[in-house]
């Protein structure tokens, strides 16, 4: 199982250079791990119980995310974020970081943390234009714009 996990993880890490799909590699790795686990289980009942419990946990997360993302898309389609983005007038990265932090703090008291994250990422995509501020490397952003 460790070897299958290591190979799958390496496939996910090097997905761009190997032209793999991360989701496909992850799903294939999960299926292979479950097959190996079910073969090594003392009885089929144990494997079926573990698989059904894990499937239930993953399904809860997926259904929650579907609902949260649906709410965010409905708010976005009815220009709900326009009220917030119109009132945030600063384009200074330091000030914008503090404003987004305060909005997130108060929003997280009303919404679930995962929903707050989805809302704030959608809000940030509207506030910050696709430029150097949307770098993949968070350390680069923090060291060059926030900490100076």
Contact map, one row per residue, 1 for C-alpha under 8 A:
1111100000000000000000000000000010011000000000000000000000000000000000000000000000000000000000000000000000000000000000000000000000000000000000000000
1111110000000000000000000000000000000000000000000000000000000000000000000000000000000000000000000000000000000000000000000000000000000000000000000000
1111111000000000000000000000000000000000000000000000000000000000000000000000000000000000000000000000000000000000000000000000000000000000000000000000
1111111100000000000000000000100110000000000000000000000000000000000000000000000000000000000000000000000000000000000000000000000000000000000000000000
1111111110000000000000000000100010000000000000000000000000000000000000000000000000000000000000000000000000000000000000000000000000000000000000000000
0111111111000000000000000000000000000000000000000000000000000000000000000000000000000000000000000000000000000000000000000000000000000000000000000000
0011111111100000000000000000000000000000000000000000000000000000000000000000000000000000000000000000000000000000000000000000000000000000000000000000
0001111111110000000000001101100000000000000000000000000000000000000000000000000000000000000000000000000000000000000000000000000000000000000000000000
0000111111111000000000000100000000000000000000000000000000000000000000000000000000000000000000000000000000000000000000000000000000000000000000000000
0000011111111100000000000000000000000000000000000000000000000000000000000000000000000000000000000000000000000000000000000000000000000000000000000000
0000001111111110010101001000000000000000000000000000000000000000000000000000000000000000000000000000000000000000000000000000000000000000000000000000
0000000111111110000111001100000000000000000000000000000000000000000000000000000000000000000000000000000000000000000000000000000000000000000000000000
0000000011111110000000000000000000000000000000000000000000000000000000000000000000000000000000000000000000000000000000000000000000000000000000000000
0000000001111111110100000000000000000000000000000000000000000000000000000000000000000000000000000000000000000000000000000000000000000000000000000000
0000000000111111111111000000000000000000000000000000000000000000000000000000000000000000000000000000000000000000000000000000000000000000000000000000
0000000000000111111100000000000000000000000000000000000000000000000000000000000000000000000000000000000000000000000000000000000000000000000000000000
0000000000000111111000000000000000000000000000000000000000000000000000000000000000000000000000000000000000000000000000000000000000000000000000000000
0000000000100111111100000000000000000000000000000000000000000000000000000000000000000000000000000000000000000000000000000000000000000000000000000000
0000000000000011111110000000000000000000000000000000000000000000000000000000000000000000000000000000000000000000000000000000000000000000000000000000
0000000000110111011111011000000000000000000000000000000000000000000000000000000000000000000000000000000000000000000000000000000000000000000000000000
0000000000010010001111111000000000000000000000000000000000000000000000000000000000000000000000000000000000000000000000000000000000000000000000000000
0000000000110010000111111100000000000000000000000000000000000000000000000000000000000000000000000000000000000000000000000000000000000000000000000000
0000000000000000000011111110000000000000000000000000000000000000000000000000000000000000000000000000000000000000000000000000000000000000000000000000
0000000000000000000111111111000000000000000000000000000000000000000000000000000000000000000000000000000000000000000000000000000000000000000000000000
0000000100110000000111111111100000000000000000000000000000000000000000000000000000000000000000000000000000000000000000000000000000000000000000000000
0000000110010000000001111111110000000000000000000000000000000000000000000000000000000000000000000000000000000000000000000000000000000000000000000000
0000000000000000000000111111111000000000000000000000000000000000000000000000000000000000000000000000000000000000000000000000000000000000000000000000
0000000100000000000000011111111100000000000000000000000000000000000000000000000000000000000000000000000000000000000000000000000000000000000000000000
0001100100000000000000001111111110000000000000000000000000000000000000000000000000000000000000000000000000000000000000000000000000000000000000000000
0000000000000000000000000111111111000000000000000000000000000000000000000000000000000000000000000000000000000000000000000000000000000000000000000000
0000000000000000000000000011111111100000000000000000000000000000000000000000000000000000000000000000000000000000000000000000000000000000000000000000
0001000000000000000000000001111111110000000000000000000000000000000000000000000000000000000000000000000000000000000000000000000000000000000000000000
1001100000000000000000000000111111111000000000000000000000000000000000000000000000000000000000000000000000000000000000000000000000000000000000000000
0000000000000000000000000000011111111100000000000010000000000000000000000000000000000000000000000000000000000000000000000000000000000000000000000000
0000000000000000000000000000001111111110000000000000000000000000000000000000000000000000000000000000000000000000000000000000000000000000000000000000
1000000000000000000000000000000111111111000000000000000000000000000000000000000000000000000000000000000000000000000000000000000000000000000000000000
1000000000000000000000000000000011111111100000100000000000000000000000000000000000000000000000000000000000000000000000000000000000000000000000000000
0000000000000000000000000000000001111111100100110000000000000000000000000000000000000000000000000000000000000000000000000000000000000000000000000000
0000000000000000000000000000000000111111100000000000000000000000000000000000000000000000000000000000000000000000000000000000000000000000000000000000
0000000000000000000000000000000000011111110000000000000000000000000000000000000000000000000000000000000000000000000000000000000000000000000000000000
0000000000000000000000000000000000001111111101100000000000000000000000000000000000000000000000000000000000000000000000000000000000000000000000000000
0000000000000000000000000000000000000001111101000000000000000000000000000000000000000000000000000000000000000000000000000000000000000000000000000000
0000000000000000000000000000000000000000111111100000000000000000000000000000000000000000000000000000000000000000000000000000000000000000000000000000
0000000000000000000000000000000000000100111111110000000000000000000000000000000000000000000000000000000000000000000000000000000000000000000000000000
0000000000000000000000000000000000000000001111111000000000000000000000000000000000000000000000000000000000000000000000000000000000000000000000000000
0000000000000000000000000000000000000000111111111100000000000000000000000000000000000000000000000000000000000000000000000000000000000000000000000000
0000000000000000000000000000000000001100101111111110000000000000000000000000000000000000000000000000000000000000000000000000000000000000000000000000
0000000000000000000000000000000000000100000111111111000000000000000000000000000000000000000000000000000000000000000000000000000000000000000000000000
0000000000000000000000000000000000000000000011111111100000000000000000000000000000000000000000000000000000000000000000000000000000000000000000000000
0000000000000000000000000000000000000000000001111111110000000000000000000000000000000000000000000000000000000000000000000000000000000000000000000000
0000000000000000000000000000000001000000000000111111111000000000000000000000000000000000000000000000000000000000000000000000000000000000000000000000
0000000000000000000000000000000000000000000000011111111100000000000000000000000000000000000000000000000000000000000000000000000000000000000000000000
0000000000000000000000000000000000000000000000001111111110000000000000000000000000000000000000000000000000000000000000000000000000000000000000000000
0000000000000000000000000000000000000000000000000111111111000000000000000000000000000000000000000000000000000000000000000000000000000000000000000000
0000000000000000000000000000000000000000000000000011111111100000000000000000000000000000000000000000000000000000000000000000000000000000000000000000
0000000000000000000000000000000000000000000000000001111111110000000000000000000000000000000000000000000000000000000000000000000000000000000000000000
0000000000000000000000000000000000000000000000000000111111111000000000000000000000000000000000000000000000000000000000000000000000000000000000000000
0000000000000000000000000000000000000000000000000000011111111100000000000000000000000000000000000000000000000000000000000000000000000000000000000000
0000000000000000000000000000000000000000000000000000001111111110000000000000000000000000000000000000000000000000000000000000000000000000000000000000
0000000000000000000000000000000000000000000000000000000111111111000000000000000000000000000000000000000000000000000000000000000000000000000000000000
0000000000000000000000000000000000000000000000000000000011111111100000000000000000000000000000000000000000000000000000000000000000000000000000000000
0000000000000000000000000000000000000000000000000000000001111111110000000000000000000000000000000000000000000000000000000000000000000000000000000000
0000000000000000000000000000000000000000000000000000000000111111111000000000000000000000000000000000000000000000000000000000000000000000000000000000
0000000000000000000000000000000000000000000000000000000000011111111100000000000000000000000000000000000000000000000000000000000000000000000000000000
0000000000000000000000000000000000000000000000000000000000001111111110000000000000000000000000000000000000000000001000000000000000000000000000000000
0000000000000000000000000000000000000000000000000000000000000111111111000000000000000000000000000000000000000000000000000000000000000000000000000000
0000000000000000000000000000000000000000000000000000000000000011111111100000000000000000000000000000000000000000000000000000000000000000000000000000
0000000000000000000000000000000000000000000000000000000000000001111111110000000000000000000000000000000000000000001001000000000000000000000000000000
0000000000000000000000000000000000000000000000000000000000000000111111111000000000000000000000000000000000000000001001000000000000000000000000000000
0000000000000000000000000000000000000000000000000000000000000000011111111100000000000000000000000000000000000000000000000000000000000000000000000000
0000000000000000000000000000000000000000000000000000000000000000001111111110000000000000000000000000000000000000000000000000000000000000000000000000
0000000000000000000000000000000000000000000000000000000000000000000111111111000000000000000000000000000000000000000001100100000000000000000000000000
0000000000000000000000000000000000000000000000000000000000000000000011111111100000000000000000000000000000000000000000000000000000000000000000000000
0000000000000000000000000000000000000000000000000000000000000000000001111111110000000000000000000000000000000000000000000000000000000000000000000000
0000000000000000000000000000000000000000000000000000000000000000000000111111111110000000000000000000000000000000000000000000000000000000000000000000
0000000000000000000000000000000000000000000000000000000000000000000000011111111110000000000000000000000000000000000000000000000000000000000000000000
0000000000000000000000000000000000000000000000000000000000000000000000001111111100000000000000000000000000000000000000000000000000000000000000000000
0000000000000000000000000000000000000000000000000000000000000000000000000111111100000000000000000000000000000000000000000000000000000000000000000000
0000000000000000000000000000000000000000000000000000000000000000000000000011111111100000000000000000000000000000000000000000000000000000000000000000
0000000000000000000000000000000000000000000000000000000000000000000000000011111111110000000000000000000000000000000000000000000000000000000000000000
0000000000000000000000000000000000000000000000000000000000000000000000000011001111111000000000000000000000000000000000000010000000000000000000000000
0000000000000000000000000000000000000000000000000000000000000000000000000000001111111100000000000000000000000000000000000000000000000000000000000000
0000000000000000000000000000000000000000000000000000000000000000000000000000001111111110000000000000000000000000000000000000000000000000000000000000
0000000000000000000000000000000000000000000000000000000000000000000000000000000111111111000000000000000000000000000000000000000000000000000000000000
0000000000000000000000000000000000000000000000000000000000000000000000000000000011111111100000000000000000000000000000000010011000000000000000000000
0000000000000000000000000000000000000000000000000000000000000000000000000000000001111111100000000000000000000000000000000000000000000000000000000000
0000000000000000000000000000000000000000000000000000000000000000000000000000000000111111100000000000000000000000000000000000000000000000000000000000
0000000000000000000000000000000000000000000000000000000000000000000000000000000000011111110000000010000000000000000000000000000000000000000000000000
0000000000000000000000000000000000000000000000000000000000000000000000000000000000001111111000000000000000000000000000000000000000000000000000000000
0000000000000000000000000000000000000000000000000000000000000000000000000000000000000001111100110000000000000000000000000000000000000000000000000000
0000000000000000000000000000000000000000000000000000000000000000000000000000000000000000111110110000000000000000000000000000000000000000000000000000
0000000000000000000000000000000000000000000000000000000000000000000000000000000000000000011111110000000000000000000000000000000000000000000000000000
0000000000000000000000000000000000000000000000000000000000000000000000000000000000000000001111111000000000000000000000000000000000000000000000001100
0000000000000000000000000000000000000000000000000000000000000000000000000000000000000000000111111100000000000000000000000000000000000000000000001100
0000000000000000000000000000000000000000000000000000000000000000000000000000000000000000011111111110000000000000000000000000000000000000000000000000
0000000000000000000000000000000000000000000000000000000000000000000000000000000000000000011111111111000000000000000000000000000000000000000000000000
0000000000000000000000000000000000000000000000000000000000000000000000000000000000000000000011111111100000000000000000000000000000000000000000000100
0000000000000000000000000000000000000000000000000000000000000000000000000000000000000000000001111111110000000000000000000000000000000000000000000000
0000000000000000000000000000000000000000000000000000000000000000000000000000000000000001000000111111111000000000000000000000000000000000000000000000
0000000000000000000000000000000000000000000000000000000000000000000000000000000000000000000000011111111100000000000000010000000000000000000000000000
0000000000000000000000000000000000000000000000000000000000000000000000000000000000000000000000001111111110000000000000000000000000000000000000000000
0000000000000000000000000000000000000000000000000000000000000000000000000000000000000000000000000111111111000000000000000000000000000000000000000000
0000000000000000000000000000000000000000000000000000000000000000000000000000000000000000000000000011111111100000000000000000000000000000000000000000
0000000000000000000000000000000000000000000000000000000000000000000000000000000000000000000000000001111111110000000100010000000000000000000000000000
0000000000000000000000000000000000000000000000000000000000000000000000000000000000000000000000000000111111111000000000000000000000000000000000000000
0000000000000000000000000000000000000000000000000000000000000000000000000000000000000000000000000000011111111100000000000000000000000000000000000000
0000000000000000000000000000000000000000000000000000000000000000000000000000000000000000000000000000001111111110000100000000000000000000000000000000
0000000000000000000000000000000000000000000000000000000000000000000000000000000000000000000000000000000111111111100100000000000000000000000000000000
0000000000000000000000000000000000000000000000000000000000000000000000000000000000000000000000000000000011111111000000000000000000000000000000000000
0000000000000000000000000000000000000000000000000000000000000000000000000000000000000000000000000000000001111111000000000000000000000000000000000000
0000000000000000000000000000000000000000000000000000000000000000000000000000000000000000000000000000000000111111101100000000000000000000000000000000
0000000000000000000000000000000000000000000000000000000000000000000000000000000000000000000000000000000000011111111100000000000000000000000000000000
0000000000000000000000000000000000000000000000000000000000000000000000000000000000000000000000000000000000010011111110000000000000000000000000000000
0000000000000000000000000000000000000000000000000000000000000000000000000000000000000000000000000000000000000001111111000000000000000000000000000000
0000000000000000000000000000000000000000000000000000000000000000100110000000000000000000000000000000000000000011111111100000000000000000000000000000
0000000000000000000000000000000000000000000000000000000000000000000000000000000000000000000000000000000100110011111111110000000000000000000000000000
0000000000000000000000000000000000000000000000000000000000000000000000000000000000000000000000000000000000000000111111111000000000000000000000000000
0000000000000000000000000000000000000000000000000000000000000000000110010000000000000000000000000000000000000000011111111100000000000000000000000000
0000000000000000000000000000000000000000000000000000000000000000000000010000000000000000000000000000000000000000001111111110000000000000000000000000
0000000000000000000000000000000000000000000000000000000000000000000000000000000000000000000000000001000100000000000111111111000000000000000000000000
0000000000000000000000000000000000000000000000000000000000000000000000000000000000000000000000000000000000000000000011111111100000000000000000000000
0000000000000000000000000000000000000000000000000000000000000000000000010000000000000000000000000000000000000000000001111111110000000000000000000000
0000000000000000000000000000000000000000000000000000000000000000000000000000000010001000000000000000000000000000000000111111111000000000000000000000
0000000000000000000000000000000000000000000000000000000000000000000000000000000000000000000000000000000000000000000000011111111100000000000000000000
0000000000000000000000000000000000000000000000000000000000000000000000000000000000000000000000000000000000000000000000001111111110000000000000000000
0000000000000000000000000000000000000000000000000000000000000000000000000000000000001000000000000000000000000000000000000111111110000000000000000000
0000000000000000000000000000000000000000000000000000000000000000000000000000000000001000000000000000000000000000000000000011111110000000000000000000
0000000000000000000000000000000000000000000000000000000000000000000000000000000000000000000000000000000000000000000000000001111111101100000000000000
0000000000000000000000000000000000000000000000000000000000000000000000000000000000000000000000000000000000000000000000000000111111101100000000000000
0000000000000000000000000000000000000000000000000000000000000000000000000000000000000000000000000000000000000000000000000000000111111100000000000000
0000000000000000000000000000000000000000000000000000000000000000000000000000000000000000000000000000000000000000000000000000000111111110000000000000
0000000000000000000000000000000000000000000000000000000000000000000000000000000000000000000000000000000000000000000000000000000001111110000000000000
0000000000000000000000000000000000000000000000000000000000000000000000000000000000000000000000000000000000000000000000000000000111111110000010000000
0000000000000000000000000000000000000000000000000000000000000000000000000000000000000000000000000000000000000000000000000000000111111111000000000000
0000000000000000000000000000000000000000000000000000000000000000000000000000000000000000000000000000000000000000000000000000000000111111110110000000
0000000000000000000000000000000000000000000000000000000000000000000000000000000000000000000000000000000000000000000000000000000000000111110000000000
0000000000000000000000000000000000000000000000000000000000000000000000000000000000000000000000000000000000000000000000000000000000000011111110000000
0000000000000000000000000000000000000000000000000000000000000000000000000000000000000000000000000000000000000000000000000000000000000011111111000000
0000000000000000000000000000000000000000000000000000000000000000000000000000000000000000000000000000000000000000000000000000000000000000111111100000
0000000000000000000000000000000000000000000000000000000000000000000000000000000000000000000000000000000000000000000000000000000000000010111111110000
0000000000000000000000000000000000000000000000000000000000000000000000000000000000000000000000000000000000000000000000000000000000001010111111111100
0000000000000000000000000000000000000000000000000000000000000000000000000000000000000000000000000000000000000000000000000000000000000000011111111110
0000000000000000000000000000000000000000000000000000000000000000000000000000000000000000000000000000000000000000000000000000000000000000001111111111
0000000000000000000000000000000000000000000000000000000000000000000000000000000000000000000000000000000000000000000000000000000000000000000111111111
0000000000000000000000000000000000000000000000000000000000000000000000000000000000000000000011000000000000000000000000000000000000000000000011111111
0000000000000000000000000000000000000000000000000000000000000000000000000000000000000000000011001000000000000000000000000000000000000000000011111111
0000000000000000000000000000000000000000000000000000000000000000000000000000000000000000000000000000000000000000000000000000000000000000000001111111
0000000000000000000000000000000000000000000000000000000000000000000000000000000000000000000000000000000000000000000000000000000000000000000000111111
